[in-house]
Amino acid sequence: MAAVCVRSLGQVGRHALLRQGCKTGNVSIPAARISLQGGVRAYGTGGTGFRSKLFSAAPLRGGGRTLGCAFLLGGGIGLYQTIKFTFTRHFAEQDTDTPVTGPKLTLYQYKTCPFCSKVRAFLDYHGLPYEIVEVNPVMRQEIKWSKYRKVPILMVDETVQLNDSSVIISTLKTVLVSKGKTVSEILLCYPEMKSTNDSGKEILEYNNKYWLMLSGSEEQQLYPEKDLRKEEMTWRKWADDWLVHLISPNVYRTPAESLASFDYIVREGKFGTFEGFFAKYVGAFAMFIISKRLKARHNLQDDVRQDLYKAVNDWVSAIGKKRKFMGGEQPNLADLAVFGVLRVMEGLESFDDMMENTKVKNWYRRMEKAIQQHEGQN
């Protein structure tokens, strides 16, 4: 929803600024910082004359011997650091040159999208190397080659395209468990289904998207206990159909929270200077208004935090006290889906409130550690 809003507002703002010759008066427009691929940062060193001022400030009278020792010591340390850096860079280059086995994966995403976050959680947990292409939510030039105009999109070896976060995860998990099948073969098991909603808009869905295509022995290996497979599918669907819809009403709950959320979206996303400025301030106000409609559409309470708290506590209760994760000793696909959705609120007031007022903290920290350490790669 936020991406659609940003796209519409960004296009309007861009055209408006172009018509005015990009004049902004005395307003200072901050450049959007891109934290993913393509981001460039420059650091100053003190400007012209920095070196000469440093030496002219050194006390020469009465301290020449001390100063000489200091320069010798400094030179020795500098030489050591230079040699150390050279060897470190050499070994790093050797690691980089090591060929990566397995297919080449490229993820087209919006970093702050919960569905994209789900896919990253899966890839990181399983230690699957991948490249990220951050998509500009206004122009979307990065995916202009695709008929499918949403994200996430995962390209496998630049030839096979996977759409929809749940289809991507189910397909890759099936490949990991069932070694004899290719991505293309498995993808045939998730056919597209087109339908029209009450508003006359065409909807694209995917059949079987929560189902892994496994043989009897493979299923027994992955789900050794009765009903584990059904439980995983139920909560994956819950994450898509309910939990996701609690994010926007909570992160845009007040004007201040809405502005903070869009500041995060613009900072972490891929925006042009004018798009980012316009999206941050106009988009924040628009999403504050839209969040009220979303609250009514999904029958949320006046205090939407209570719906978030209840949903998260329901999730923790379903795991129970005897399991670390819903998957038992290791996270399953439901764990990764719920974590991926909740993670997009990190750094915002809604996330801090959730961690403080629910029982989710211990599970969340365990998930964070498991994903950072790629515990699923074996």
C-alpha positions in Angstrom: 0.0 0.0 0.0 2.8 2.4 0.9 4.6 1.6 -2.3 1.5 2.4 -4.4 1.1 5.6 -2.5 4.7 6.6 -3.0 4.6 5.7 -6.6 1.6 7.9 -7.3 2.7 10.8 -5.2 6.3 10.6 -6.5 5.1 10.9 -10.1 2.9 13.9 -9.3 5.7 15.6 -7.4 8.3 14.9 -10.0 6.1 16.4 -12.8 5.3 19.4 -10.6 8.9 20.1 -9.9 9.9 19.7 -13.5 7.2 22.2 -14.6 8.6 24.7 -12.1 12.1 24.3 -13.3 13.0 22.4 -10.1 13.0 25.6 -8.1 12.8 25.0 -4.4 13.3 28.5 -3.0 15.2 28.4 0.3 14.2 24.8 1.0 17.1 22.4 1.4 16.3 19.0 -0.1 18.3 16.2 1.4 19.7 13.6 -0.9 18.2 10.1 -0.3 20.8 7.7 1.2 20.8 4.3 -0.5 22.0 1.6 1.9 22.0 -1.2 -0.6 23.9 -1.7 -3.8 24.9 1.4 -5.6 25.2 3.6 -2.5 28.2 5.9 -2.4 29.5 7.8 0.5 32.3 10.4 0.5 34.3 11.5 3.6 36.2 14.7 4.0 39.8 14.9 5.3 39.9 18.4 6.5 40.1 20.3 3.2 42.9 22.1 1.5 45.8 23.1 3.8 44.9 20.5 6.4 48.4 19.0 6.3 50.3 22.3 6.4 48.3 23.5 9.4 49.0 20.3 11.3 52.8 20.7 10.9 52.8 24.4 11.6 51.1 23.8 14.9 53.8 21.4 16.1 56.0 22.8 18.9 59.5 22.8 17.4 61.4 24.7 20.1 62.7 22.5 22.9 60.9 19.4 21.7 62.7 18.2 18.6 64.0 14.9 20.0 60.6 14.0 21.4 58.9 15.0 18.1 61.4 12.9 16.1 60.7 9.8 18.3 57.0 10.4 17.8 57.4 10.5 14.0 59.5 7.4 14.0 56.9 5.6 16.2 54.1 6.8 14.0 55.9 5.8 10.9 56.4 2.3 12.3 52.8 1.9 13.2 51.8 3.2 9.8 54.0 0.7 8.1 52.6 -2.1 10.2 49.0 -1.1 9.4 49.9 -0.8 5.7 51.3 -4.3 5.6 48.4 -5.7 7.6 45.9 -4.0 5.3 47.7 -5.4 2.2 47.6 -9.0 3.5 44.0 -8.6 4.6 42.9 -7.3 1.2 44.9 -10.1 -0.5 43.1 -12.8 1.4 39.7 -11.0 1.0 40.3 -10.9 -2.8 41.1 -14.6 -2.7 37.8 -15.3 -0.9 36.0 -13.2 -3.5 37.5 -15.1 -6.3 36.3 -18.4 -4.9 33.6 -19.7 -7.2 30.1 -19.8 -5.8 28.3 -23.1 -6.3 24.6 -23.3 -7.0 22.4 -21.1 -9.1 22.7 -17.4 -9.3 19.9 -15.7 -7.5 18.9 -12.1 -8.0 16.2 -10.5 -5.8 14.3 -7.5 -7.1 12.8 -5.8 -4.0 11.7 -2.8 -2.0 13.7 -3.2 1.2 10.9 -2.1 3.5 8.3 -4.4 1.9 7.2 -7.2 4.3 6.9 -9.7 1.5 10.4 -9.0 0.3 11.6 -9.2 3.9 10.1 -12.7 4.1 12.2 -13.8 1.1 15.4 -12.3 2.5 14.8 -14.1 5.8 14.5 -17.4 4.0 17.6 -16.9 1.8 19.7 -15.7 4.7 18.6 -18.5 7.0 19.6 -21.1 4.5 22.8 -19.3 3.6 21.9 -19.0 -0.1 24.0 -16.2 -1.7 22.0 -13.7 -3.7 22.2 -10.3 -5.3 19.8 -7.5 -4.5 18.4 -5.0 -7.0 16.6 -2.2 -5.2 13.6 -1.1 -7.2 12.5 2.5 -7.4 8.9 2.4 -6.3 8.0 5.4 -8.5 9.4 4.6 -11.9 10.1 0.9 -11.4 12.6 1.0 -14.3 14.5 -1.9 -12.8 11.7 -4.3 -13.6 10.4 -2.8 -16.8 11.5 -6.0 -18.6 8.9 -8.0 -16.6 5.1 -8.3 -17.3 4.7 -9.0 -13.5 5.0 -5.5 -12.0 5.1 -6.3 -8.3 8.0 -7.2 -6.0 9.5 -9.5 -4.9 10.8 -11.1 -8.1 13.5 -13.7 -7.9 15.5 -14.5 -11.0 17.3 -17.8 -11.0 20.4 -17.9 -13.3 18.9 -14.9 -15.1 16.5 -17.2 -17.0 13.8 -18.5 -14.6 11.5 -15.9 -13.0 9.8 -16.5 -9.6 6.9 -14.2 -8.5 5.1 -13.9 -5.2 7.0 -14.3 -1.9 5.2 -17.5 -0.9 5.8 -19.2 -4.3 9.5 -18.2 -4.2 9.9 -19.7 -0.7 7.9 -22.9 -1.4 9.8 -23.5 -4.7 13.3 -23.0 -3.2 12.5 -25.1 -0.1 11.3 -27.9 -2.3 14.5 -27.7 -4.3 16.6 -27.8 -1.1 14.7 -30.9 0.2 14.1 -32.7 -3.1 17.5 -32.5 -4.8 16.5 -34.3 -8.0 14.1 -31.6 -9.2 14.9 -28.4 -11.0 13.3 -25.0 -10.2 11.5 -25.0 -13.6 10.0 -28.3 -12.9 8.7 -27.4 -9.5 7.4 -24.0 -10.6 4.9 -25.8 -12.8 3.2 -27.0 -9.6 2.2 -23.4 -8.8 0.0 -22.3 -11.7 -1.2 -18.7 -12.0 -4.9 -18.1 -11.4 -6.6 -14.9 -12.6 -9.8 -13.6 -11.2 -11.8 -10.4 -10.8 -12.6 -8.9 -7.4 -15.8 -6.9 -6.5 -14.3 -3.7 -7.8 -13.7 -5.2 -11.2 -9.9 -5.4 -10.8 -8.0 -8.4 -12.0 -6.3 -10.4 -9.3 -3.4 -12.8 -9.9 -3.0 -15.6 -7.4 -1.0 -18.8 -7.3 -2.4 -22.2 -6.6 -0.8 -24.5 -4.0 1.6 -21.7 -2.9 1.9 -22.9 0.7 2.5 -26.5 -0.3 5.9 -28.1 -0.7 6.1 -30.6 -3.6 7.7 -33.6 -1.8 7.6 -37.3 -2.0 6.3 -39.4 1.0 9.8 -40.0 2.3 10.9 -36.4 1.9 7.7 -35.2 3.7 8.4 -37.6 6.6 11.9 -36.3 6.9 10.9 -32.7 7.0 7.7 -33.1 9.1 8.4 -36.1 11.4 5.4 -35.4 13.6 1.8 -35.5 12.7 0.1 -32.2 11.7 3.4 -30.2 11.5 2.9 -29.6 7.8 -0.7 -28.4 8.2 0.4 -26.1 11.1 3.2 -24.6 9.0 0.9 -23.9 6.1 -1.9 -22.4 8.3 0.5 -19.9 9.9 2.2 -19.0 6.7 -1.2 -18.1 5.3 -2.0 -16.2 8.5 1.1 -14.1 8.1 0.0 -13.1 4.5 -3.7 -12.7 5.1 -3.7 -11.1 8.6 -0.4 -10.1 10.1 0.7 -8.1 7.1 -2.4 -6.0 7.2 -1.6 -4.9 10.8 1.7 -3.3 9.8 0.5 -0.1 7.9 -2.2 0.9 10.5 0.4 0.6 13.2 3.4 2.3 11.6 1.2 5.2 10.2 -0.9 5.4 13.4 -0.1 9.1 14.2 1.3 11.9 12.0 4.6 11.7 13.9 4.8 7.9 13.4 3.8 8.3 9.7 6.6 10.8 9.1 9.2 8.6 10.9 8.1 5.6 8.8 8.4 7.5 5.5 11.8 8.9 6.6 12.9 5.2 7.0 11.3 4.2 3.7 13.0 7.0 1.7 16.3 6.5 3.5 16.4 2.8 2.9 14.7 2.7 -0.5 15.8 3.9 -3.9 14.5 7.4 -4.6 15.6 10.3 -6.6 16.2 13.5 -4.7 12.9 15.1 -5.6 11.0 11.9 -5.4 12.3 11.2 -1.9 11.5 14.7 -0.6 8.0 14.6 -2.0 7.4 11.1 -0.9 8.6 11.7 2.7 6.4 14.6 3.5 3.3 14.3 1.2 3.4 10.5 1.4 3.5 10.5 5.2 0.4 12.6 5.4 -1.4 10.5 2.7 -0.6 7.2 4.5 -1.8 8.6 7.8 -5.2 9.2 6.2 -5.2 5.9 4.3 -4.3 4.0 7.5 -7.6 5.0 8.9 -9.4 3.5 6.0 -7.3 0.3 6.4 -8.3 0.2 10.0 -12.0 0.2 9.0 -11.5 -2.2 6.2 -10.0 -4.9 8.4 -12.3 -4.1 11.4 -9.4 -3.1 13.7 -9.9 -1.6 17.1 -9.5 2.2 17.7 -6.2 1.5 19.3 -4.6 -0.6 16.5 -1.7 -1.5 18.8 -4.0 -3.9 20.6 -4.7 -5.9 17.4 -0.9 -6.1 16.8 -0.3 -7.2 20.4 -3.0 -9.9 20.2 -1.8 -11.2 16.9 1.8 -11.5 18.1 0.8 -13.1 21.4 -1.5 -15.6 19.5 1.6 -16.5 17.5 3.8 -17.0 20.6 1.0 -19.1 22.3 0.8 -21.3 19.2 4.5 -22.1 19.5 4.1 -22.9 23.2 6.6 -23.1 26.0 8.2 -26.4 25.0 9.4 -25.3 21.5 12.1 -22.8 20.6 10.4 -22.2 17.3 7.2 -23.4 15.6 9.5 -25.7 13.7 10.9 -27.1 17.0 14.6 -26.8 17.5 15.0 -25.0 14.1 12.7 -22.4 12.5 10.3 -23.6 9.8 8.7 -21.6 7.0 6.1 -20.1 9.3 8.8 -18.8 11.6 10.6 -17.2 8.7 7.4 -15.7 7.3 6.3 -14.1 10.6 9.8 -12.9 11.4 10.1 -11.3 7.9 6.9 -9.4 8.3 7.6 -8.1 11.8 11.2 -7.1 10.9 10.1 -4.3 8.7 9.0 -2.3 11.8 12.4 -2.4 13.4 13.6 1.1 14.3 10.0 2.4 14.6 7.9 3.2 17.6 5.5 0.4 16.8 8.3 -2.2 16.9 9.5 -1.0 20.3 6.0 -1.0 21.7 5.5 -4.6 20.4 8.7 -5.8 22.0 7.8 -4.2 25.3 4.1 -5.2 25.5 4.1 -8.7 24.2 5.8 -12.0 24.8 7.5 -12.1 21.4 11.0 -10.8 22.4 12.7 -14.1 23.2 11.4 -15.9 20.0 12.3 -12.8 17.9 15.9 -12.7 19.2 16.3 -16.5 18.6 15.1 -16.0 15.1 17.5 -13.0 14.6 20.5 -15.1 15.7 19.4 -18.2 13.6 19.2 -16.0 10.4 22.3 -14.0 11.0 24.3 -17.3 11.5 22.7 -19.0 8.5 21.8 -21.9 10.7 19.6 -23.5 8.0 22.4 -23.9 5.4 23.1 -27.5 6.4 
